[in-house]
Amino acid sequence: MKSAFERILNGYERASTKEPLAGNELAIYIRDEAVQEIAETAKIDSDQYMLQGSPGQGRWAKIPWIAVFDRDISISASKGYDIVYLFAADMSGVYLSLNQGWTTFLEKYGTKNGLENIDKVSHYWRNELSSALDDFDTIEIELKTGRNKLARGYELGHICGKFYSADNFPDSDSMVNDLRNLLGVFRELKGKLAGTTIEEFNAEIVTDHELALSTASKPYGSTSLEKVDQRRTSQTASKLVENSENVEIVEQEPPKSIGQSTTSRSMTTKKTDFEAKTKAQAKIGLAGEKAIVRHERNQLVKAGKQKLAKLVEHVSLKNDSAGYDILSFFPDGREHFIEVKSTVGPANEPFYISANEVEFSQNYPDQYSVYRVYAMNPDEVSWNYFRYSGSIRDHFQLSPMNFKATYSE
């Protein structure tokens, strides 16, 4: 096993710069013989795992690799999770890495957000698997490729592993032991997916991270049915967040009647309310806010106010006690303070609103609006909303729910 890696490290730089890829002896070796040698030496179960090596497709890869795929959860080198040997571009060594398919994140989120989100998922798994990582490093790897987008995805997709320096390569027995131990970590990761698809699980991690909620693998409910139902609800809410920046927001007339709104008189902030609500409710709120942010920007652009559109701010992500969620603008340049209330329920469903939000609306009635996004569906391309502008007390009957109690003589 050691000899296979040394052959690649010693010969790859010359082959990739001096020789064509097609029919190349080293390229064939990486795809076939090296893969077979690792499988046989480490006694990999071929019914459960599949090995594949790649020196590149059409042209030499900057980062050649040899991967171990779990047939249940490793969709391909570009999707899912796998164990992969990643060779540094300068051939200074090779990383044994529990890693993720970067292409999935790139296609779903684009380069910038994709890199941010794959990094969130890596950090999540390092925390979740921490008890099994005594033998492996969790620091970010460095593949020596500069700004190569694919390599950066590999680097941020790294969960844990080891670096084998070309100057001090371990013996075959040590490499086999490391691989089999990392397969054990891989199996633990697989178990924590609990039958959920990788796409759904990753979406939960990303949205939970954005809201600073507890980990996505935290058990749901007290019975099996409750766990299934609550996980399904949470995953649907995560999908709402993921789709929120792509849906069209359509304004509708307000309903003739609406359920009684409730207000909290406690001196706590909205973040405390998030902690008291379910994760799903917090995600639904975030989805509605993101959709309205995009809607407001689009409306200002249509009005020829591109500069104002760039100034629209999702305030609640930074300050959740401001009294409103979004800072937008009227076409004349005045600030527009928007509070978003979101639900998967019908238009006339009541909602909670804080005393701080009520007070702010009274102080700025000419600039304040409540946007009610309702009947939200992750599979729909458009969502409906209605709005009320002015003081909240002018439109809703408020029912106090909580009070702050202090001792008195």
Order of alpha helices (4+ residues) and beta strands (2+ residues): alpha-alpha-alpha-beta-beta-beta-beta-alpha-alpha-alpha-beta-alpha-alpha-alpha-beta-beta-alpha-alpha-alpha-beta-beta-beta-beta-alpha-beta-beta-beta
